[in-house]
Amino acid sequence: NSATTITADTSGYLPAVCTVNALIGSETSLNKVALLSGDVNGDLAIDIGDATTVGATFGQTGLNLKADINRDSIIDIFDIVLVATNFGKAGVQDWGCQ
């Protein structure tokens, strides 16, 4: 029996962690996780810095845009909404995996 910590993380989102106890060689199922969007600058806080980055790059198009949180190749109102929805949230989130 061993405790293992699993992290779900992707750019533009706050990461979430889960610690599970699993037997070596066994399978473990985890609950789905919904990461909180809006951490454009990767500082583990969804704040004015992120809102400023999205606002300053509003209207830009292309691939791999840092502020294109929903990854639709344009920085638009939908990206602003994603920052606004989670504004003020910070830190690594609890996955709630068990």
N, C-alpha and C positions, 0 to 999 in steps of 0.2 A: 504494500500500500504506500503510495507516494503522492505528496501534494505537488501539483503542477500549476503554474500560473500561465494563463493564455491571454494575449493582448490582441484586440482587434483595432487596427489603426489604418487610416488612409489620409492623404493630404486634404486639408480643408475641414476636417472633423476632429472633435475631441475623441481621444482613444477611450476604450473601455477594457477593463480587466476582469478576469474570472479565475478563481482558484478552485481546482477540482482535485478530489482524491480519487486516484485510479490505480487499479492493479496493473502491474506490468504485464503486457500481452493481452489486456482486455480492451474492449471498446467502450467508449463513453460518449453519450449524446449530450449536446449542449443546447440550451434555449437559443432562439434567434436573438440577435442584438441589433438595436437601431442606434447608430452613432449620431451624436449631436452635431449638426452642420454649422459652419460659420467661422471656424478658426483658420482664417486665410493665412495669417502670418506664422502659424505654428507655435505660438507662445503658451499654449494650453489655456487660453482665455478668449472668450468671444466678447469683444469690447470695441471701443471707438477706433482702435487701430485697424481692426478688420473692416469695420464699416467705412472707414476712410479709404482703405485700399480698394474696396469694391466701388465706391463712389468715384475715385480718381481714375479708375480704368473702365468706367461704365461705357458701354457701346463697343468696346474692343471685340474683335472676332478672331478666331483661330483655334488651333489645337494647343493643349497644355498651358492654358492661361491660369495662372495661380488663383485669381479671383473668380474663376468660372466654377463655382462650387458644385453646381448640378451637372457640369460637364456636357453642356449642349452647344459648346463652341461659340458662345456669346456671353458677355457679361451684361446682364440685364436686370430688370425688376425682380425676376425670380431669384437671382443670387442675393439681392438686397433683402428680400423676404426671408431667405434662409438665415442670414445673419441676424435680422431683427427677431425672428422666432426664438432664438436661443441666446439673445443678448444678455450679458451678465453672468452666464454660466461659465464655469472654469474647472480645470483639473481633470484628472483621469476619472472617468465615470465607472460606476459599478455595473458590471454586465448583468448581474442577477441570474447567473447561469444555472443555478441548481434549485 
